[in-house]
Amino acid sequence: MSETTAPRFDLTGRVALVTGGSRGLGRSMAIGLAQAGADVIIASRNGEACVEFAAELADLTGRRTLGVGAHVGRWGALDALVETAYDEFGRVDVLVNNAGMSPLYDSVTDVSEELFDKVLGVNLKGPFRLTALIGSRMAEGTGGSIINITSAGAVHPKPHILPYAAAKAGLNALTVGFAHTFGPSVRVNAIMAGTFLTDVSKSWDADAFAQRAQAFAAKRGGEPEEIVGAALYLASDLSSYTTGSILTVDGGQP
Ligand SMILES: NC(=O)c1ccc[n+]([C@@H]2O[C@H](COP(=O)([O-])OP(=O)(O)OC[C@H]3O[C@@H](n4cnc5c(N)ncnc54)[C@H](OP(=O)(O)O)[C@@H]3O)[C@@H](O)[C@H]2O)c1
């Protein structure tokens, strides 16, 4: 590599798999990855929505796309998702572990065992299994890039999101651990997201949020498209010396 052959954002010839790719941040990243040249597999629980969006994305970008229904908290579903991805595309070069959920509760004693297990299952157990399966195939093949979407809650665990915060903190730990497990050919990084205005923000009190956002350096929440630059950086060869890293994208949230 020299000054004139420095890597670029180009993902032509690569295959990306985005969990939770049908809505919110996952949808924006799927569009960004396809626009950068990647073929894209979109997975979420609602398979129909994934198929629909995959068709839209193919029309928009001319890339090959596939929508697949899969619940990331269930290992059997993830095994099937991986088989489908490799059967259809023969490879996965970029995995984005984006699917997540953070149900609110009034008091910690309201958190049932079922809810706790579900939050840990979707935000931590699923990404572990998918990274184990795809990371090992990447390492046996030509390498790849794995991106985990974690949350500022991991390092600022507020009282109303404790199981979620613990799961995302665990995902930060997996990010570093898997970078060592599958390095050097597979890079594993996290985007630690702050507050983005997706479906999750629809239930918020807008005025109270606007007030709270005055404490952010950016003085506002992020638009879903504003995560794409970080994802493309980590997906592409531009980040060839970045691995085991946790990149904060939060508009300067205290
Ligand atoms: N928005 C924020 O402020 C914010 C802040 C920090 C971190 N994050 C993280 O960023 C990621 C994306 O969040 P978002 O705001 O874009 O969420 P969102 O708008 O609610 O979208 C979530 C996506 O994940 C899918 N999903 C949910 N549960 C799933 C499951 N069990 N299996 C498979 N797919 C599932 C959903 O599709 P289906 O309903 O079809 O399954 C949807 O595509 C999450 O990991 C979240 O924790 C978000």
PDBQT file of the ligand as one rigid body, heavy atoms in Angstrom, charges set to zero:
ROOT
HETATM    1  N1  LIG A 301     -32.068   4.606  17.939  1.00  0.00    +0.000 N 
HETATM    2  C1  LIG A 301     -31.266   4.867  18.964  1.00  0.00    +0.000 C 
HETATM    3  O1  LIG A 301     -31.345   5.918  19.604  1.00  0.00    +0.000 OA
HETATM    4  C2  LIG A 301     -30.180   3.875  19.352  1.00  0.00    +0.000 A 
HETATM    5  C3  LIG A 301     -29.239   4.258  20.310  1.00  0.00    +0.000 A 
HETATM    6  C4  LIG A 301     -28.232   3.376  20.657  1.00  0.00    +0.000 A 
HETATM    7  C5  LIG A 301     -28.155   2.139  20.073  1.00  0.00    +0.000 A 
HETATM    8  N2  LIG A 301     -29.083   1.767  19.167  1.00  0.00    +0.000 N 
HETATM    9  C6  LIG A 301     -28.991   0.437  18.602  1.00  0.00    +0.000 C 
HETATM   10  O2  LIG A 301     -29.036   0.493  17.187  1.00  0.00    +0.000 OA
HETATM   11  C7  LIG A 301     -29.654  -0.680  16.677  1.00  0.00    +0.000 C 
HETATM   12  C8  LIG A 301     -30.777  -0.288  15.739  1.00  0.00    +0.000 C 
HETATM   13  O3  LIG A 301     -31.714   0.484  16.461  1.00  0.00    +0.000 OA
HETATM   14  P1  LIG A 301     -32.896   1.288  15.739  1.00  0.00    +0.000 P 
HETATM   15  O4  LIG A 301     -33.127   2.508  16.535  1.00  0.00    +0.000 OA
HETATM   16  O5  LIG A 301     -32.635   1.395  14.299  1.00  0.00    +0.000 OA
HETATM   17  O6  LIG A 301     -34.106   0.275  16.025  1.00  0.00    +0.000 OA
HETATM   18  P2  LIG A 301     -35.504   0.111  15.275  1.00  0.00    +0.000 P 
HETATM   19  O7  LIG A 301     -35.826   1.288  14.431  1.00  0.00    +0.000 OA
HETATM   20  O8  LIG A 301     -36.442  -0.330  16.336  1.00  0.00    +0.000 OA
HETATM   21  O9  LIG A 301     -35.217  -1.125  14.289  1.00  0.00    +0.000 OA
HETATM   22  C9  LIG A 301     -34.854  -2.345  14.842  1.00  0.00    +0.000 C 
HETATM   23  C10 LIG A 301     -34.586  -3.308  13.730  1.00  0.00    +0.000 C 
HETATM   24  O10 LIG A 301     -34.206  -4.572  14.333  1.00  0.00    +0.000 OA
HETATM   25  C11 LIG A 301     -35.134  -5.579  13.946  1.00  0.00    +0.000 C 
HETATM   26  N3  LIG A 301     -35.294  -6.489  15.074  1.00  0.00    +0.000 N 
HETATM   27  C12 LIG A 301     -35.797  -6.208  16.311  1.00  0.00    +0.000 A 
HETATM   28  N4  LIG A 301     -35.808  -7.322  17.072  1.00  0.00    +0.000 NA
HETATM   29  C13 LIG A 301     -35.304  -8.304  16.289  1.00  0.00    +0.000 A 
HETATM   30  C14 LIG A 301     -35.076  -9.687  16.482  1.00  0.00    +0.000 A 
HETATM   31  N5  LIG A 301     -35.375 -10.279  17.637  1.00  0.00    +0.000 N 
HETATM   32  N6  LIG A 301     -34.564 -10.413  15.470  1.00  0.00    +0.000 NA
HETATM   33  C15 LIG A 301     -34.268  -9.836  14.292  1.00  0.00    +0.000 A 
HETATM   34  N7  LIG A 301     -34.452  -8.539  14.039  1.00  0.00    +0.000 NA
HETATM   35  C16 LIG A 301     -34.981  -7.789  15.028  1.00  0.00    +0.000 A 
HETATM   36  C17 LIG A 301     -36.410  -4.838  13.536  1.00  0.00    +0.000 C 
HETATM   37  O11 LIG A 301     -37.166  -5.530  12.562  1.00  0.00    +0.000 OA
HETATM   38  P3  LIG A 301     -38.362  -6.557  12.963  1.00  0.00    +0.000 P 
HETATM   39  O12 LIG A 301     -39.301  -5.815  13.829  1.00  0.00    +0.000 OA
HETATM   40  O13 LIG A 301     -38.916  -6.988  11.638  1.00  0.00    +0.000 OA
HETATM   41  O14 LIG A 301     -37.697  -7.702  13.643  1.00  0.00    +0.000 OA
HETATM   42  C18 LIG A 301     -35.800  -3.592  12.888  1.00  0.00    +0.000 C 
HETATM   43  O15 LIG A 301     -35.377  -3.871  11.563  1.00  0.00    +0.000 OA
HETATM   44  C19 LIG A 301     -30.094  -1.501  17.883  1.00  0.00    +0.000 C 
HETATM   45  O16 LIG A 301     -29.139  -2.475  18.189  1.00  0.00    +0.000 OA
HETATM   46  C20 LIG A 301     -30.151  -0.458  18.989  1.00  0.00    +0.000 C 
HETATM   47  O17 LIG A 301     -29.977  -1.032  20.268  1.00  0.00    +0.000 OA
HETATM   48  C21 LIG A 301     -30.113   2.605  18.784  1.00  0.00    +0.000 A 
ENDROOT
TORSDOF 0
